[in-house]
Amino acid sequence: MGKTADTAAQDSTPPAAGTDSGPDAGAESPEQAPLSFWQMLGSAAAAAFGVQSSKNRKRDFSRGKASHFILMGVGFTALFVLLMVGLVNLVLSLT
């Protein structure tokens, strides 16, 4: 016997999660685009000084990758330490 429209609809499987077959299948919405270098740098600086906004923190956790923030934090900390060492050496050399 032939399949009716109801049984044919039941047999079809939905597309896999995360796939889109629409006209904008390859385009990412601005809300889901990965964070830029400058956004991650700003977030790392704000977090280091304890002034990260709730909106940006939510954005970072939803769109950012932990490994990127870890590397950014380590780099930011290393740069901060080097700047402090340079500043102390400069002050000591002037006295």
PyMOL commands that place a pseudoatom at each C-alpha (Angstrom):
pseudoatom trace, name=CA, resn=MET, resi=1, chain=A, elem=C, hetatm=0, pos=[0.000, 0.000, 0.000]
pseudoatom trace, name=CA, resn=GLY, resi=2, chain=A, elem=C, hetatm=0, pos=[1.076, 3.564, -0.580]
pseudoatom trace, name=CA, resn=LYS, resi=3, chain=A, elem=C, hetatm=0, pos=[1.917, 5.948, 2.221]
pseudoatom trace, name=CA, resn=THR, resi=4, chain=A, elem=C, hetatm=0, pos=[-0.558, 8.592, 3.157]
pseudoatom trace, name=CA, resn=ALA, resi=5, chain=A, elem=C, hetatm=0, pos=[0.482, 12.170, 3.861]
pseudoatom trace, name=CA, resn=ASP, resi=6, chain=A, elem=C, hetatm=0, pos=[0.247, 11.520, 7.628]
pseudoatom trace, name=CA, resn=THR, resi=7, chain=A, elem=C, hetatm=0, pos=[2.573, 8.509, 7.616]
pseudoatom trace, name=CA, resn=ALA, resi=8, chain=A, elem=C, hetatm=0, pos=[4.990, 10.181, 5.205]
pseudoatom trace, name=CA, resn=ALA, resi=9, chain=A, elem=C, hetatm=0, pos=[5.267, 13.151, 7.568]
pseudoatom trace, name=CA, resn=GLN, resi=10, chain=A, elem=C, hetatm=0, pos=[5.938, 10.807, 10.492]
pseudoatom trace, name=CA, resn=ASP, resi=11, chain=A, elem=C, hetatm=0, pos=[8.694, 8.999, 8.584]
pseudoatom trace, name=CA, resn=SER, resi=12, chain=A, elem=C, hetatm=0, pos=[10.592, 12.165, 7.744]
pseudoatom trace, name=CA, resn=THR, resi=13, chain=A, elem=C, hetatm=0, pos=[13.268, 13.126, 10.223]
pseudoatom trace, name=CA, resn=PRO, resi=14, chain=A, elem=C, hetatm=0, pos=[13.812, 16.724, 11.275]
pseudoatom trace, name=CA, resn=PRO, resi=15, chain=A, elem=C, hetatm=0, pos=[17.105, 18.391, 10.375]
pseudoatom trace, name=CA, resn=ALA, resi=16, chain=A, elem=C, hetatm=0, pos=[19.946, 17.938, 12.834]
pseudoatom trace, name=CA, resn=ALA, resi=17, chain=A, elem=C, hetatm=0, pos=[20.290, 20.507, 15.581]
pseudoatom trace, name=CA, resn=GLY, resi=18, chain=A, elem=C, hetatm=0, pos=[22.385, 23.486, 14.570]
pseudoatom trace, name=CA, resn=THR, resi=19, chain=A, elem=C, hetatm=0, pos=[21.750, 23.027, 10.857]
pseudoatom trace, name=CA, resn=ASP, resi=20, chain=A, elem=C, hetatm=0, pos=[19.651, 25.415, 8.868]
pseudoatom trace, name=CA, resn=SER, resi=21, chain=A, elem=C, hetatm=0, pos=[18.446, 24.992, 5.348]
pseudoatom trace, name=CA, resn=GLY, resi=22, chain=A, elem=C, hetatm=0, pos=[16.943, 28.469, 5.025]
pseudoatom trace, name=CA, resn=PRO, resi=23, chain=A, elem=C, hetatm=0, pos=[18.180, 31.253, 2.758]
pseudoatom trace, name=CA, resn=ASP, resi=24, chain=A, elem=C, hetatm=0, pos=[20.508, 32.562, 5.472]
pseudoatom trace, name=CA, resn=ALA, resi=25, chain=A, elem=C, hetatm=0, pos=[21.995, 29.163, 6.304]
pseudoatom trace, name=CA, resn=GLY, resi=26, chain=A, elem=C, hetatm=0, pos=[25.614, 30.388, 6.316]
pseudoatom trace, name=CA, resn=ALA, resi=27, chain=A, elem=C, hetatm=0, pos=[25.013, 33.775, 7.935]
pseudoatom trace, name=CA, resn=GLU, resi=28, chain=A, elem=C, hetatm=0, pos=[25.471, 34.230, 11.670]
pseudoatom trace, name=CA, resn=SER, resi=29, chain=A, elem=C, hetatm=0, pos=[23.312, 36.680, 13.534]
pseudoatom trace, name=CA, resn=PRO, resi=30, chain=A, elem=C, hetatm=0, pos=[25.206, 39.426, 15.371]
pseudoatom trace, name=CA, resn=GLU, resi=31, chain=A, elem=C, hetatm=0, pos=[24.048, 37.922, 18.670]
pseudoatom trace, name=CA, resn=GLN, resi=32, chain=A, elem=C, hetatm=0, pos=[25.670, 34.546, 17.857]
pseudoatom trace, name=CA, resn=ALA, resi=33, chain=A, elem=C, hetatm=0, pos=[28.834, 35.713, 16.089]
pseudoatom trace, name=CA, resn=PRO, resi=34, chain=A, elem=C, hetatm=0, pos=[32.066, 34.891, 17.919]
pseudoatom trace, name=CA, resn=LEU, resi=35, chain=A, elem=C, hetatm=0, pos=[33.609, 37.689, 19.928]
pseudoatom trace, name=CA, resn=SER, resi=36, chain=A, elem=C, hetatm=0, pos=[36.200, 39.888, 18.267]
pseudoatom trace, name=CA, resn=PHE, resi=37, chain=A, elem=C, hetatm=0, pos=[39.713, 40.317, 19.643]
pseudoatom trace, name=CA, resn=TRP, resi=38, chain=A, elem=C, hetatm=0, pos=[38.838, 43.797, 20.919]
pseudoatom trace, name=CA, resn=GLN, resi=39, chain=A, elem=C, hetatm=0, pos=[35.700, 42.565, 22.671]
pseudoatom trace, name=CA, resn=MET, resi=40, chain=A, elem=C, hetatm=0, pos=[37.704, 39.837, 24.425]
pseudoatom trace, name=CA, resn=LEU, resi=41, chain=A, elem=C, hetatm=0, pos=[40.448, 42.318, 25.347]
pseudoatom trace, name=CA, resn=GLY, resi=42, chain=A, elem=C, hetatm=0, pos=[37.888, 44.716, 26.780]
pseudoatom trace, name=CA, resn=SER, resi=43, chain=A, elem=C, hetatm=0, pos=[36.257, 41.923, 28.754]
pseudoatom trace, name=CA, resn=ALA, resi=44, chain=A, elem=C, hetatm=0, pos=[39.603, 40.734, 30.123]
pseudoatom trace, name=CA, resn=ALA, resi=45, chain=A, elem=C, hetatm=0, pos=[40.533, 44.279, 31.185]
pseudoatom trace, name=CA, resn=ALA, resi=46, chain=A, elem=C, hetatm=0, pos=[37.123, 44.895, 32.766]
pseudoatom trace, name=CA, resn=ALA, resi=47, chain=A, elem=C, hetatm=0, pos=[37.272, 41.579, 34.613]
pseudoatom trace, name=CA, resn=ALA, resi=48, chain=A, elem=C, hetatm=0, pos=[40.815, 42.302, 35.849]
pseudoatom trace, name=CA, resn=PHE, resi=49, chain=A, elem=C, hetatm=0, pos=[39.672, 45.589, 37.376]
pseudoatom trace, name=CA, resn=GLY, resi=50, chain=A, elem=C, hetatm=0, pos=[36.343, 44.146, 38.577]
pseudoatom trace, name=CA, resn=VAL, resi=51, chain=A, elem=C, hetatm=0, pos=[34.072, 46.386, 36.543]
pseudoatom trace, name=CA, resn=GLN, resi=52, chain=A, elem=C, hetatm=0, pos=[32.581, 43.895, 34.053]
pseudoatom trace, name=CA, resn=SER, resi=53, chain=A, elem=C, hetatm=0, pos=[28.936, 44.678, 33.299]
pseudoatom trace, name=CA, resn=SER, resi=54, chain=A, elem=C, hetatm=0, pos=[26.311, 41.971, 33.665]
pseudoatom trace, name=CA, resn=LYS, resi=55, chain=A, elem=C, hetatm=0, pos=[25.325, 42.352, 30.006]
pseudoatom trace, name=CA, resn=ASN, resi=56, chain=A, elem=C, hetatm=0, pos=[28.897, 41.821, 28.782]
pseudoatom trace, name=CA, resn=ARG, resi=57, chain=A, elem=C, hetatm=0, pos=[29.470, 38.929, 31.191]
pseudoatom trace, name=CA, resn=LYS, resi=58, chain=A, elem=C, hetatm=0, pos=[26.370, 37.152, 29.815]
pseudoatom trace, name=CA, resn=ARG, resi=59, chain=A, elem=C, hetatm=0, pos=[27.548, 37.873, 26.254]
pseudoatom trace, name=CA, resn=ASP, resi=60, chain=A, elem=C, hetatm=0, pos=[30.989, 36.453, 27.049]
pseudoatom trace, name=CA, resn=PHE, resi=61, chain=A, elem=C, hetatm=0, pos=[29.613, 33.252, 28.531]
pseudoatom trace, name=CA, resn=SER, resi=62, chain=A, elem=C, hetatm=0, pos=[27.177, 32.691, 25.673]
pseudoatom trace, name=CA, resn=ARG, resi=63, chain=A, elem=C, hetatm=0, pos=[29.424, 33.584, 22.709]
pseudoatom trace, name=CA, resn=GLY, resi=64, chain=A, elem=C, hetatm=0, pos=[33.007, 33.269, 23.927]
pseudoatom trace, name=CA, resn=LYS, resi=65, chain=A, elem=C, hetatm=0, pos=[35.261, 30.250, 24.288]
pseudoatom trace, name=CA, resn=ALA, resi=66, chain=A, elem=C, hetatm=0, pos=[36.879, 29.575, 27.641]
pseudoatom trace, name=CA, resn=SER, resi=67, chain=A, elem=C, hetatm=0, pos=[40.276, 28.855, 26.065]
pseudoatom trace, name=CA, resn=HIS, resi=68, chain=A, elem=C, hetatm=0, pos=[40.310, 32.280, 24.388]
pseudoatom trace, name=CA, resn=PHE, resi=69, chain=A, elem=C, hetatm=0, pos=[39.524, 34.050, 27.654]
pseudoatom trace, name=CA, resn=ILE, resi=70, chain=A, elem=C, hetatm=0, pos=[42.130, 32.024, 29.544]
pseudoatom trace, name=CA, resn=LEU, resi=71, chain=A, elem=C, hetatm=0, pos=[44.811, 32.958, 27.007]
pseudoatom trace, name=CA, resn=MET, resi=72, chain=A, elem=C, hetatm=0, pos=[43.664, 36.587, 27.015]
pseudoatom trace, name=CA, resn=GLY, resi=73, chain=A, elem=C, hetatm=0, pos=[43.744, 36.670, 30.821]
pseudoatom trace, name=CA, resn=VAL, resi=74, chain=A, elem=C, hetatm=0, pos=[47.233, 35.138, 30.995]
pseudoatom trace, name=CA, resn=GLY, resi=75, chain=A, elem=C, hetatm=0, pos=[48.507, 37.577, 28.350]
pseudoatom trace, name=CA, resn=PHE, resi=76, chain=A, elem=C, hetatm=0, pos=[46.851, 40.542, 30.060]
pseudoatom trace, name=CA, resn=THR, resi=77, chain=A, elem=C, hetatm=0, pos=[48.330, 39.526, 33.426]
pseudoatom trace, name=CA, resn=ALA, resi=78, chain=A, elem=C, hetatm=0, pos=[51.807, 39.065, 31.941]
pseudoatom trace, name=CA, resn=LEU, resi=79, chain=A, elem=C, hetatm=0, pos=[51.605, 42.490, 30.290]
pseudoatom trace, name=CA, resn=PHE, resi=80, chain=A, elem=C, hetatm=0, pos=[50.421, 44.069, 33.543]
pseudoatom trace, name=CA, resn=VAL, resi=81, chain=A, elem=C, hetatm=0, pos=[53.307, 42.498, 35.507]
pseudoatom trace, name=CA, resn=LEU, resi=82, chain=A, elem=C, hetatm=0, pos=[55.849, 43.621, 32.903]
pseudoatom trace, name=CA, resn=LEU, resi=83, chain=A, elem=C, hetatm=0, pos=[54.467, 47.166, 33.002]
pseudoatom trace, name=CA, resn=MET, resi=84, chain=A, elem=C, hetatm=0, pos=[54.692, 47.225, 36.806]
pseudoatom trace, name=CA, resn=VAL, resi=85, chain=A, elem=C, hetatm=0, pos=[58.281, 45.920, 36.748]
pseudoatom trace, name=CA, resn=GLY, resi=86, chain=A, elem=C, hetatm=0, pos=[59.208, 48.560, 34.160]
pseudoatom trace, name=CA, resn=LEU, resi=87, chain=A, elem=C, hetatm=0, pos=[57.533, 51.307, 36.169]
pseudoatom trace, name=CA, resn=VAL, resi=88, chain=A, elem=C, hetatm=0, pos=[59.303, 50.271, 39.385]
pseudoatom trace, name=CA, resn=ASN, resi=89, chain=A, elem=C, hetatm=0, pos=[62.656, 50.104, 37.589]
pseudoatom trace, name=CA, resn=LEU, resi=90, chain=A, elem=C, hetatm=0, pos=[62.047, 53.569, 36.124]
pseudoatom trace, name=CA, resn=VAL, resi=91, chain=A, elem=C, hetatm=0, pos=[61.192, 55.056, 39.523]
pseudoatom trace, name=CA, resn=LEU, resi=92, chain=A, elem=C, hetatm=0, pos=[64.204, 53.397, 41.150]
pseudoatom trace, name=CA, resn=SER, resi=93, chain=A, elem=C, hetatm=0, pos=[66.540, 54.646, 38.433]
pseudoatom trace, name=CA, resn=LEU, resi=94, chain=A, elem=C, hetatm=0, pos=[65.326, 58.239, 38.917]
pseudoatom trace, name=CA, resn=THR, resi=95, chain=A, elem=C, hetatm=0, pos=[65.965, 58.281, 42.656]
for i in range(1, 95): cmd.bond("trace and resi %d" % i, "trace and resi %d" % (i + 1))
show_as sticks, trace
zoom trace
